[in-house]
Amino acid sequence: MPVSVAAAKPKPHVNPFPKDPKRKRHTLKLHRFQKIVHRDQSRFRVIVAGRRWGKTQLARISLVMAAAEKRKQLVWYVAPTYQMARDILWDELKSSIPRAWVHKINETHLSIRLINGSRIQLKGADKPDTLRGVGLNFVVIDEAQDIREETWELVLQPTLATTNGQALFIGTPKSYNWLYDKYILGQRPRVVKDARNRDTANEWMSWQFPTITSPFIPRAEIEARRRDMDPKSFRQEFEASFETMSGRVYYQFDRNVHVGDYPFNPHLPIYIGMDFNIDPMSAIVCQEQANGEIWVVDEAVLYGSNAQETADELARRYYKYMDQISIYPDPAGNNRNHDRGESSLDILREAGFTKLYYKAKHPLVMDRVNAVNRVMRTADDTVLLRVNHTCRKFIDSAEQTIYKEGTREVDKKLGTEHAMDAFGYYIDYRHPMAKRDLLGISI
């Protein structure tokens, strides 16, 4: 697999450490490809690498250098959980910094303050509210594929705004999730067009490194794993290849087939499937074309929201077309569970959405799933579903919703299923699977 490396003007290497014969030399050693990443000056850098390539080593050195090169820097390392941050980095980080540079180490808060006033802290993304309200100069987001995109976009990215801070994303492919999206941003030309069609510098840079590019891993070890693993898992874990997830619920979905430019048409009816899960609330906006295709043209996937906020958002976007809208909600929305005693469906009606269609009880999950897979691709290879490229949550949901291993029960741990649930309520009502008795003789 070729390694994607773009030319970048190297920044001068500055060693902030005094000579310390007691410090192990290997603690700050970078191999050739790690140096390429470390010297790149892009504001947002994304590394997609195979297992044991040296991602944590690069993270550790990047943190120390960012804190030491300038005074009073706030530098964070963020892992999927607080405990993972401690297990992955804490002991090695402490051993990397000469004692002469350390002012104070706080074991409870996983924090190291240097004598130049800079501070390095380890954090967990499992409690995003604890990450708000600071001005970060540099952050490493490790195992990014296992962290929710909202933690970056709504919590961490704003902390870099006031300081013009930088971020380093590190991960191993896990389907085509948000890490893939950031990787693609880094593959664009170094100069791109902004919203006003003006030339502007691309702040993103990305690389894809298979394990074999690390000089620290014997080739025999890689070949041994090749014999032990199935091809798909090996490609993902060791070749840093983006692969579709195993056990996918919506196995017919293929972004290369279904995703493209499919914009909203103001002259067509609007069909909205809704799921009332609080985190997130999901509304998928669809339009049916004259040729029988169903286009997903928009989405409103709101985290930490409620039925009122979702109704207000849909009304804001489509106030000119209210008489064209039909909503197909989760039947559970008819339950009276709000402060004033009204149901979620009552809230939709009060917001001006009068055409509500739903079944008296939930459709069987497998019936709904089968109906969705059928519009994605029928048995005679007809594709009925098209998805606008802007509907990222829908795409993520279609690709990442999986079954629990060894069962036909949807795995809800990742919380990726809600957009497809919303779409499924609409499909199950308007385009259900036909149930027919097969006539014939069994011999």
C-alpha positions as CSV (number, residue, x, y, z in Angstrom):
1,M,0.0,0.0,0.0
2,P,1.5,3.4,-0.9
3,V,2.1,5.8,1.8
4,S,0.5,9.2,1.3
5,V,3.0,11.9,2.0
6,A,2.8,15.5,0.8
7,A,5.7,17.9,0.7
8,A,5.7,20.3,3.6
9,K,8.2,22.9,4.6
10,P,9.9,21.4,7.7
11,K,9.8,23.5,10.8
12,P,13.2,23.8,12.5
13,H,13.8,21.1,15.0
14,V,14.2,22.5,18.5
15,N,15.4,20.3,21.4
16,P,14.0,22.0,24.5
17,F,15.7,19.6,26.9
18,P,19.0,20.2,28.6
19,K,21.5,17.3,28.4
20,D,20.5,14.7,30.8
21,P,22.6,11.5,30.8
22,K,20.1,9.7,32.9
23,R,17.3,10.1,30.4
24,K,16.9,7.1,28.1
25,R,17.7,8.1,24.5
26,H,14.9,6.0,22.9
27,T,12.2,7.9,24.7
28,L,12.4,10.7,22.1
29,K,13.3,8.7,19.1
30,L,11.2,9.1,15.9
31,H,11.4,6.9,12.9
32,R,11.4,8.4,9.4
33,F,7.6,8.5,8.8
34,Q,6.9,9.8,12.3
35,K,9.3,12.7,11.6
36,I,7.4,13.6,8.4
37,V,4.3,14.1,10.5
38,H,6.0,15.8,13.4
39,R,7.7,18.4,11.1
40,D,4.5,19.2,9.1
41,Q,3.1,22.7,9.9
42,S,-0.6,22.0,9.1
43,R,-2.9,23.1,11.8
44,F,-4.9,19.9,11.8
45,R,-3.0,16.7,11.1
46,V,-4.5,13.2,10.8
47,I,-2.6,9.9,11.1
48,V,-4.4,6.7,10.0
49,A,-1.9,3.9,10.9
50,G,-1.8,0.2,11.4
51,R,-1.3,-1.4,14.8
52,R,2.0,-0.9,16.5
53,W,3.2,1.7,14.0
54,G,4.2,4.0,16.8
55,K,1.2,6.3,17.1
56,T,1.5,6.6,20.9
57,Q,5.2,7.3,20.7
58,L,4.5,10.2,18.3
59,A,1.7,11.5,20.5
60,R,4.0,11.5,23.5
61,I,6.8,13.4,21.8
62,S,4.4,15.8,20.2
63,L,2.9,16.7,23.6
64,V,6.2,17.2,25.3
65,M,7.6,19.4,22.4
66,A,4.4,21.5,22.2
67,A,4.6,22.2,25.9
68,A,8.3,22.9,26.1
69,E,8.9,25.0,23.0
70,K,6.8,27.9,24.2
71,R,5.9,29.3,27.6
72,K,2.5,28.9,29.3
73,Q,1.0,26.4,26.8
74,L,-2.0,24.3,27.7
75,V,-1.6,20.9,26.0
76,W,-4.0,18.0,26.2
77,Y,-4.0,14.3,25.4
78,V,-7.5,12.9,24.9
79,A,-8.3,9.2,24.8
80,P,-11.8,7.5,24.5
81,T,-11.9,7.2,28.3
82,Y,-10.0,8.6,31.3
83,Q,-8.7,5.2,32.3
84,M,-7.4,4.6,28.8
85,A,-5.5,7.8,28.9
86,R,-3.9,6.7,32.1
87,D,-3.1,3.2,30.9
88,I,-1.8,4.2,27.4
89,L,0.3,7.3,28.2
90,W,0.8,8.4,31.8
91,D,3.8,6.4,32.9
92,E,5.7,6.8,29.6
93,L,4.9,10.5,29.5
94,K,6.4,11.0,32.9
95,S,9.6,9.1,32.0
96,S,10.0,11.2,28.8
97,I,10.4,14.6,30.6
98,P,13.7,15.4,32.4
99,R,13.1,16.1,36.1
100,A,14.9,19.4,35.6
101,W,12.0,20.6,33.4
102,V,9.2,19.5,35.8
103,H,7.7,21.9,38.3
104,K,4.9,19.6,39.6
105,I,3.2,16.3,38.8
106,N,-0.4,15.8,39.9
107,E,-1.2,12.0,39.9
108,T,-4.8,12.5,40.7
109,H,-5.6,14.8,37.7
110,L,-3.0,13.3,35.4
111,S,-1.3,16.7,35.0
112,I,2.3,17.8,34.6
113,R,3.3,21.4,35.0
114,L,6.7,22.4,33.5
115,I,9.0,25.1,34.9
116,N,8.1,27.3,31.8
117,G,4.5,27.5,33.0
118,S,3.2,25.0,30.4
119,R,0.8,22.2,31.4
120,I,0.2,18.8,29.9
121,Q,-3.0,17.0,30.9
122,L,-4.5,13.7,30.1
123,K,-8.3,13.6,29.5
124,G,-11.1,11.2,28.7
125,A,-13.7,11.8,26.0
126,D,-16.3,9.7,27.8
127,K,-17.2,12.8,29.9
128,P,-17.2,15.6,27.3
129,D,-18.6,18.3,29.6
130,T,-15.3,18.2,31.6
131,L,-13.5,19.3,28.4
132,R,-15.3,22.6,27.9
133,G,-14.4,26.2,28.6
134,V,-10.6,26.3,28.2
135,G,-8.2,27.7,25.7
136,L,-6.1,24.9,24.3
137,N,-2.9,25.4,22.4
138,F,-2.5,21.8,21.3
139,V,-4.4,18.6,21.6
140,V,-3.7,15.0,20.6
141,I,-6.9,13.0,20.0
142,D,-5.8,9.3,20.3
143,E,-7.9,6.3,19.1
144,A,-10.0,9.0,17.4
145,Q,-12.1,6.3,15.7
146,D,-13.6,5.4,19.1
147,I,-14.5,9.0,20.1
148,R,-17.8,10.6,19.0
149,E,-17.5,13.2,16.3
150,E,-19.6,15.6,18.5
151,T,-16.8,15.6,21.1
152,W,-14.5,17.1,18.6
153,E,-16.9,19.5,16.8
154,L,-18.9,20.8,19.7
155,V,-16.4,20.6,22.6
156,L,-12.7,20.3,21.6
157,Q,-12.5,22.3,18.4
158,P,-14.0,25.5,20.0
159,T,-11.3,25.3,22.7
160,L,-8.7,25.9,20.0
161,A,-10.4,28.9,18.5
162,T,-9.1,31.7,20.7
163,T,-5.5,30.4,20.7
164,N,-5.5,29.3,17.0
165,G,-4.4,26.0,18.5
166,Q,-3.4,22.8,16.7
167,A,-4.7,19.3,16.8
168,L,-3.2,15.9,16.0
169,F,-5.7,13.1,15.3
170,I,-4.4,9.5,15.6
171,G,-6.3,6.3,15.0
172,T,-6.8,3.0,13.2
173,P,-9.5,2.7,10.6
174,K,-12.9,1.7,11.9
175,S,-15.3,1.6,8.9
176,Y,-15.9,4.9,7.2
177,N,-16.6,6.9,10.3
178,W,-15.7,10.5,11.1
179,L,-11.9,9.8,11.2
180,Y,-12.2,8.9,7.5
181,D,-13.9,12.2,6.8
182,K,-11.1,14.1,8.5
183,Y,-8.5,12.0,6.6
184,I,-10.2,13.0,3.3
185,L,-10.0,16.7,4.3
186,G,-6.2,16.2,4.6
187,Q,-6.0,14.7,1.1
188,R,-7.4,17.8,-0.6
189,P,-5.0,20.2,-2.5
190,R,-2.9,22.5,-0.3
191,V,-5.0,25.4,-1.7
192,V,-8.8,25.0,-1.7
193,K,-11.8,27.2,-2.5
194,D,-13.7,28.8,0.5
195,A,-17.4,29.4,0.6
196,R,-17.0,32.6,-1.5
197,N,-14.9,30.7,-4.1
198,R,-11.7,32.4,-3.0
199,D,-8.3,30.5,-2.7
200,T,-7.5,29.7,0.8
201,A,-4.9,27.4,2.5
202,N,-6.1,23.9,3.5
203,E,-5.6,23.6,7.2
204,W,-5.7,19.8,7.1
205,M,-3.1,17.3,6.2
206,S,-3.3,13.5,6.5
207,W,-1.3,10.4,6.1
208,Q,-2.0,6.7,5.8
209,F,0.7,4.4,7.2
210,P,0.6,0.6,7.2
211,T,2.4,-1.2,10.1
212,I,5.1,-2.3,7.7
213,T,6.4,1.2,7.5
214,S,7.5,1.1,11.1
215,P,11.2,-0.1,11.5
216,F,10.4,-1.3,15.0
217,I,8.2,-4.2,13.9
218,P,9.8,-7.3,12.5
219,R,8.4,-8.4,9.1
220,A,8.1,-11.9,10.4
221,E,5.6,-10.6,13.1
222,I,3.5,-9.0,10.4
223,E,3.5,-12.2,8.3
224,A,2.5,-14.2,11.3
225,R,-0.5,-12.0,11.9
226,R,-1.4,-12.3,8.2
227,R,-1.7,-16.0,8.7
228,D,-3.7,-15.7,11.9
229,M,-6.3,-13.2,10.8
230,D,-9.0,-13.0,8.1
231,P,-8.1,-10.7,5.1
232,K,-10.5,-7.9,6.0
233,S,-9.4,-7.7,9.6
234,F,-5.7,-7.8,8.6
235,R,-6.2,-5.0,6.0
236,Q,-7.9,-2.8,8.6
237,E,-5.6,-3.5,11.6
238,F,-2.2,-3.7,9.9
239,E,-2.6,-2.0,6.5
240,A,-4.6,0.9,7.8
241,S,-7.3,0.2,5.2
242,F,-10.8,1.6,5.7
243,E,-13.2,-1.3,5.5
244,T,-16.9,-1.8,5.9
245,M,-17.9,-3.1,9.3
246,S,-18.7,-6.8,9.9
247,G,-22.2,-7.8,10.8
248,R,-23.7,-4.6,9.3
249,V,-27.5,-4.3,9.7
250,Y,-27.8,-2.3,6.5
251,Y,-25.4,-4.4,4.5
252,Q,-26.8,-3.2,1.1
253,F,-25.5,0.3,1.7
254,D,-22.5,1.3,-0.4
255,R,-21.4,5.0,-0.3
256,N,-19.8,4.6,-3.8
257,V,-23.2,3.7,-5.1
258,H,-25.7,5.6,-3.0
259,V,-24.0,8.9,-2.1
260,G,-23.7,11.9,-4.4
261,D,-25.3,15.2,-5.2
262,Y,-29.0,14.7,-4.6
263,P,-30.3,18.2,-3.5
264,F,-33.7,19.3,-2.1
265,N,-36.4,20.0,-4.7
266,P,-38.8,22.7,-3.5
267,H,-41.5,21.5,-6.0
268,L,-41.7,17.9,-4.6
269,P,-43.5,16.5,-1.5
270,I,-41.4,16.2,1.6
271,Y,-41.4,13.0,3.7
272,I,-39.7,13.1,7.1
273,G,-38.9,10.0,9.2
274,M,-38.4,10.7,12.9
275,D,-36.9,8.9,15.9
276,F,-37.6,10.4,19.3
277,N,-34.5,9.2,21.1
278,I,-33.2,12.2,23.2
279,D,-29.5,11.7,22.3
280,P,-29.8,12.2,19.4
281,M,-33.2,13.3,18.1
282,S,-33.2,12.3,14.4
283,A,-35.2,13.5,11.5
284,I,-34.4,12.3,8.0
285,V,-35.8,14.4,5.1
286,C,-36.7,12.4,1.9
287,Q,-38.2,13.1,-1.5
288,E,-39.6,10.6,-3.9
289,Q,-38.6,11.1,-7.6
290,A,-40.6,10.4,-10.7
291,N,-38.4,7.5,-11.6
292,G,-39.2,5.7,-8.3
293,E,-36.0,6.7,-6.5
294,I,-36.0,7.9,-2.9
295,W,-33.6,10.7,-2.2
296,V,-32.4,11.5,1.3
297,V,-31.9,15.3,0.8
298,D,-31.4,16.5,4.4
299,E,-31.1,15.5,8.0
300,A,-31.6,17.0,11.4
301,V,-29.7,15.0,14.0
302,L,-29.6,16.9,17.3
303,Y,-27.8,15.7,20.3
304,G,-29.1,16.4,23.8
305,S,-32.3,17.7,22.3
306,N,-36.0,17.1,22.5
307,A,-39.1,17.0,20.3
308,Q,-39.8,20.8,20.7
309,E,-36.3,21.8,19.5
310,T,-36.4,19.3,16.6
311,A,-39.8,20.6,15.5
312,D,-38.6,24.2,15.7
313,E,-35.5,23.3,13.6
314,L,-37.6,21.6,10.9
315,A,-40.0,24.5,10.9
316,R,-37.1,27.0,10.5
317,R,-35.7,25.1,7.5
318,Y,-39.0,24.3,5.8
319,Y,-41.4,27.0,6.8
320,K,-42.1,27.9,3.2
321,Y,-43.2,24.3,2.4
322,M,-45.2,23.3,5.5
323,D,-48.2,22.1,3.3
324,Q,-45.8,19.8,1.4
325,I,-44.5,18.0,4.6
326,S,-45.7,14.6,5.8
327,I,-44.0,13.1,8.9
328,Y,-43.6,9.4,9.8
329,P,-42.6,9.3,13.4
330,D,-41.7,6.6,15.9
331,P,-45.0,5.3,17.2
332,A,-43.7,5.8,20.8
333,G,-44.0,9.5,20.2
334,N,-47.7,9.2,20.9
335,N,-47.0,8.5,24.6
336,R,-47.7,11.4,26.9
337,N,-44.4,12.1,28.6
338,H,-43.7,15.8,28.5
339,D,-44.0,18.5,31.2
340,R,-47.4,19.8,30.1
341,G,-48.8,16.3,29.6
342,E,-48.6,16.5,25.8
343,S,-47.0,13.9,23.6
344,S,-44.2,14.3,21.1
345,L,-46.8,14.1,18.4
346,D,-48.8,16.9,20.0
347,I,-45.7,19.1,19.9
348,L,-45.3,18.4,16.2
349,R,-48.9,19.4,15.6
350,E,-48.6,22.6,17.6
351,A,-45.5,23.5,15.5
352,G,-47.6,23.3,12.4
353,F,-46.9,19.7,11.2
354,T,-50.4,18.3,10.7
355,K,-49.8,15.4,8.4
356,L,-48.5,12.7,10.8
357,Y,-48.6,9.0,9.8
358,Y,-47.7,6.2,12.0
359,K,-48.7,2.7,12.9
360,A,-50.5,1.8,16.1
361,K,-47.5,-0.1,17.4
362,H,-43.9,-0.5,16.4
363,P,-43.2,-2.5,13.3
364,L,-41.0,-5.6,13.9
365,V,-37.4,-4.5,13.8
366,M,-36.5,-7.1,11.1
367,D,-39.4,-6.1,8.9
368,R,-38.2,-2.5,9.1
369,V,-34.6,-3.4,8.4
370,N,-35.6,-5.6,5.5
371,A,-37.7,-2.9,4.0
372,V,-34.8,-0.4,4.2
373,N,-32.3,-2.9,2.7
374,R,-34.7,-3.5,-0.2
375,V,-34.8,0.1,-1.2
376,M,-31.1,0.2,-1.0
377,R,-30.8,-2.6,-3.6
378,T,-33.5,-5.0,-4.7
379,A,-32.9,-8.7,-5.6
380,D,-32.9,-7.8,-9.3
381,D,-30.1,-5.2,-8.6
382,T,-32.2,-2.1,-8.8
383,V,-31.0,0.8,-6.6
384,L,-33.9,2.9,-5.3
385,L,-32.0,4.9,-2.6
386,R,-29.9,8.0,-3.2
387,V,-28.3,10.1,-0.4
388,N,-27.0,13.6,-0.6
389,H,-23.4,13.8,0.4
390,T,-24.2,16.4,3.1
391,C,-26.2,13.8,5.1
392,R,-23.2,12.6,7.1
393,K,-25.1,11.2,10.1
394,F,-27.3,9.1,7.8
395,I,-24.3,7.8,6.0
396,D,-22.5,7.0,9.3
397,S,-25.6,5.2,10.6
398,A,-26.0,3.1,7.5
399,E,-22.4,2.0,7.6
400,Q,-21.8,1.6,11.3
401,T,-25.0,0.1,12.7
402,I,-24.2,-3.6,13.4
403,Y,-25.7,-6.6,15.1
404,K,-24.5,-8.0,18.4
405,E,-22.0,-10.8,17.6
406,G,-23.8,-14.1,16.9
407,T,-27.3,-12.5,17.1
408,R,-29.8,-10.7,14.9
409,E,-30.2,-8.0,17.6
410,V,-29.0,-4.5,16.8
411,D,-25.9,-3.5,18.9
412,K,-26.8,-0.1,20.5
413,K,-23.6,0.5,22.3
414,L,-22.2,2.9,19.6
415,G,-25.5,4.8,19.4
416,T,-25.3,4.9,15.6
417,E,-28.7,3.4,14.8
418,H,-31.0,6.4,15.4
419,A,-30.8,8.0,11.9
420,M,-31.6,4.7,10.2
421,D,-34.4,4.1,12.7
422,A,-35.9,7.4,11.7
423,F,-35.6,6.6,8.0
424,G,-37.0,3.1,8.7
425,Y,-40.3,4.4,10.1
426,Y,-40.9,6.3,6.9
427,I,-39.9,3.4,4.7
428,D,-41.9,0.9,6.7
429,Y,-45.1,3.0,6.4
430,R,-44.8,4.0,2.7
431,H,-42.7,1.2,1.2
432,P,-43.2,-1.9,3.5
433,M,-42.1,-5.3,2.5
434,A,-44.9,-7.1,0.7
435,K,-46.0,-10.2,2.5
436,R,-47.3,-12.9,0.1
437,D,-48.1,-16.6,0.5
438,L,-46.1,-18.7,-1.9
439,L,-48.3,-21.2,-3.6
440,G,-47.0,-24.5,-4.9
441,I,-46.3,-28.1,-4.1
442,S,-43.5,-29.3,-1.7
443,I,-42.0,-32.5,-3.0
